[in-house]
Amino acid sequence: MPRSAPAFALILLTLAAFCGPARAQDQRAVRIAAEGARPPYNTLDAKGELAGFEIDLGRALCAAAKLSCSFVSQEWDQMLPGLEAKSYDAVMSAMEPTDERRAHAIFGAPYVRMPLAFLAARGRKPWAVDPAALAGKAIGVEDGSPAMNWLQDRYKQAEIRPYASLEEAILDLAEGRVELVLGSKDALTEFLDKRREAQCCRLVADAPRDPDYLGEGYAMAFRKGDEELRATFDAALKQALADGTYDTIRKKYFAYPIY
């Protein structure tokens, strides 16, 4: 006997009510750890909740991948042990892949490739920063940093002066003891934005990116064996880069390209 229209509609409503929650439950729940102590990448807001570039980007990637994500703060030294112990599923905390870290985790595609940049005193003529132009110039750089290793190999005719910290190099630049400083662009920009002494100086040029010295960049870490989750986030990052989502988020925290 044919069903009446009201009865059939009731069946459809019942099925929709049953299937709706099931679809929501199909979304994988993913916990992502960040330190909360590395602004603007990650920090804790006034409520003690994680915020910053990585948190905003992480949420966008989760939305694109249709994942149900939450973020947890973790001390840096326990970041990878916590991942291995399954306290969370991924790490997104300004972490660079290294051979030592790859012994404990697998890494996704880089989402930050921070450039090196040259800093010079204000009032100087525009600088050319190729090795020939900087022959004989005194360049301050943080001792033992990738920037110093890169300078020593690429700028053999320059006078390279190592400092205990990037800040000390910049202060000597302000006093005219060196002619340029080379450092990570985010660190230089932070100094220029926050320190009174920074009125002396300005960014003049980015250095060519050299992965052999600067590494791959910052990337998400995942538990070994979780290649599916890594591939999911890699695909979401690729989409965010292509559709402008990445750049929209980046502009909230960085006034210059970081990828």
C-alpha positions in Angstrom: 0.0 0.0 0.0 1.5 3.4 -0.9 2.8 5.6 1.9 0.9 8.9 2.5 2.9 12.1 1.9 2.9 13.1 5.5 4.1 9.7 6.6 6.9 9.7 4.0 8.0 13.2 5.0 8.2 12.1 8.6 10.5 9.2 7.6 12.8 11.6 5.7 13.0 14.0 8.7 13.8 11.0 11.0 16.6 9.9 8.7 18.0 13.4 8.4 18.1 13.8 12.2 19.9 10.4 12.5 22.4 11.0 9.7 23.3 14.6 10.6 25.2 13.9 13.8 26.8 10.9 12.2 28.4 13.0 9.5 29.7 15.5 12.1 31.2 12.5 14.0 33.0 11.4 10.8 35.3 14.4 11.1 38.6 13.4 12.5 39.4 15.1 15.8 42.9 16.5 15.7 44.9 18.0 18.6 47.7 20.4 17.6 50.4 21.5 20.1 52.2 24.9 20.1 54.4 26.4 22.7 52.6 29.7 23.1 55.9 31.6 23.7 57.1 32.6 20.2 55.1 35.6 19.0 54.0 36.4 16.4 54.0 32.7 15.5 52.4 31.5 18.7 51.6 33.1 22.0 49.1 33.1 24.8 46.4 35.7 24.8 44.8 37.5 27.8 42.6 34.4 28.4 45.6 32.1 28.4 44.5 30.7 25.0 46.8 30.0 22.1 46.9 32.8 19.4 49.1 34.0 16.6 50.0 33.3 13.0 50.3 29.5 13.4 47.1 29.2 15.3 45.2 31.2 12.6 46.8 29.3 9.8 46.2 26.0 11.6 42.5 26.7 12.0 42.3 27.6 8.3 44.0 24.4 7.2 41.7 22.4 9.5 38.6 24.0 8.0 39.9 23.3 4.5 40.6 19.7 5.4 37.2 19.4 7.2 39.0 18.3 10.4 37.7 19.1 13.9 40.8 20.7 15.5 41.8 21.9 19.0 45.0 23.5 20.1 47.0 22.8 23.3 50.0 24.5 24.7 53.1 22.5 25.5 56.6 23.2 26.8 59.2 23.2 24.0 61.3 20.4 25.6 58.4 18.1 25.8 56.9 18.9 22.3 58.1 15.8 20.5 57.9 13.4 23.5 54.3 14.5 23.9 53.6 13.8 20.2 55.1 10.3 20.5 53.1 9.7 23.6 49.9 10.5 21.7 49.1 13.5 23.9 48.2 15.3 20.6 48.4 14.5 16.9 50.6 17.3 15.4 53.0 20.1 16.4 52.8 23.5 14.8 55.3 25.6 16.8 57.9 27.3 14.6 59.8 24.0 14.4 62.4 23.3 11.8 62.9 19.7 10.6 66.4 18.4 11.5 67.9 14.9 11.4 67.6 14.7 15.2 63.9 15.6 15.1 63.2 13.2 12.2 64.2 10.4 14.5 61.0 11.1 16.5 58.5 12.5 14.0 57.7 13.0 10.3 57.3 16.5 8.9 55.0 18.1 6.4 55.7 20.7 3.8 57.1 24.0 5.1 54.7 26.8 5.8 57.3 29.5 6.6 60.5 30.1 4.7 61.9 33.2 6.6 64.5 35.1 4.6 67.7 36.6 5.8 67.9 40.4 5.4 70.6 43.1 5.5 70.3 46.0 7.9 72.1 49.3 7.3 72.3 52.7 9.0 69.8 55.3 7.8 71.1 58.0 5.5 73.5 55.7 3.7 73.2 55.4 -0.1 71.3 52.4 -1.4 73.3 49.3 -1.0 74.1 46.6 -3.5 74.5 43.4 -1.5 76.2 41.0 -3.9 79.6 39.6 -2.8 81.5 41.9 -5.1 79.8 45.0 -3.8 80.4 44.1 -0.2 84.1 43.2 -0.5 85.9 44.8 2.3 82.7 45.9 4.1 82.3 45.0 7.8 79.2 42.9 8.3 77.9 42.0 11.8 76.2 38.7 12.3 75.2 36.4 15.2 78.0 34.0 16.0 77.3 30.4 15.1 74.1 31.2 13.2 73.2 29.9 9.7 73.6 33.6 8.6 77.2 33.6 9.7 78.0 30.2 8.0 76.3 31.5 4.8 78.4 34.8 4.9 81.6 33.0 5.5 81.1 30.8 2.4 79.5 33.3 0.1 81.1 36.6 1.0 84.8 35.6 1.4 86.0 39.1 0.6 83.9 40.8 3.3 85.0 41.5 6.9 82.7 39.3 8.9 82.3 40.2 12.5 80.6 37.6 14.8 78.6 38.8 17.9 77.3 36.9 20.8 73.8 38.1 19.8 72.1 39.8 16.9 71.1 42.7 19.2 74.8 43.4 20.0 75.5 43.5 16.2 72.7 46.0 15.6 73.9 48.2 18.5 77.4 48.3 16.9 75.8 49.2 13.6 74.1 52.1 15.3 77.5 53.2 16.6 79.1 52.9 13.1 81.4 50.0 14.0 80.0 47.8 11.2 78.4 48.8 7.9 75.8 46.1 7.7 74.1 43.5 9.8 72.7 40.2 8.4 70.1 38.3 10.3 66.7 36.6 10.1 64.2 39.1 8.8 61.6 38.4 11.6 64.2 39.0 14.3 65.5 42.2 12.6 61.9 43.5 12.1 61.0 42.8 15.7 64.0 44.9 16.8 63.1 47.7 14.5 59.5 47.7 15.7 60.3 47.6 19.5 63.6 49.2 20.3 64.4 52.9 20.5 67.9 52.3 19.2 66.3 51.0 16.0 65.8 54.5 14.8 69.4 54.3 13.5 68.7 51.6 10.9 66.7 50.3 8.1 66.3 47.1 6.1 68.0 47.4 2.7 67.6 44.0 1.0 66.8 40.3 1.4 69.6 37.8 0.9 69.1 35.1 -1.7 67.4 32.1 0.0 69.9 29.2 0.3 68.3 26.0 1.7 71.7 24.4 2.3 72.2 27.0 5.1 68.7 28.1 6.1 67.1 24.6 6.1 63.6 23.8 4.8 61.7 26.3 7.0 59.1 25.8 9.7 56.9 22.7 9.2 54.3 20.7 11.1 55.4 17.6 12.8 53.3 14.4 12.9 53.7 11.0 14.6 55.6 8.5 12.6 53.3 6.3 10.6 50.6 9.1 10.3 51.3 9.8 6.7 47.6 10.2 6.0 47.3 13.2 8.3 50.5 14.7 7.0 49.2 14.4 3.4 45.9 16.0 4.5 47.6 19.0 5.9 50.0 19.3 3.0 47.0 19.4 0.6 45.3 22.0 2.7 48.4 24.2 2.8 48.7 23.9 -1.0 45.1 25.0 -1.3 45.6 27.9 1.1 48.7 29.2 -0.8 46.8 29.0 -4.1 43.5 30.6 -3.1 45.0 33.5 -1.1 44.0 32.3 2.3 47.6 32.0 3.4 48.5 35.5 2.3 45.5 37.0 4.0 46.5 35.4 7.3 50.2 36.3 6.8 49.5 40.0 6.3 48.0 40.2 9.8 51.4 39.3 11.3 54.1 40.0 8.7 54.3 43.0 6.4 56.6 41.0 4.0 56.5 37.6 2.3 57.6 34.7 4.4 57.1 31.8 2.0 
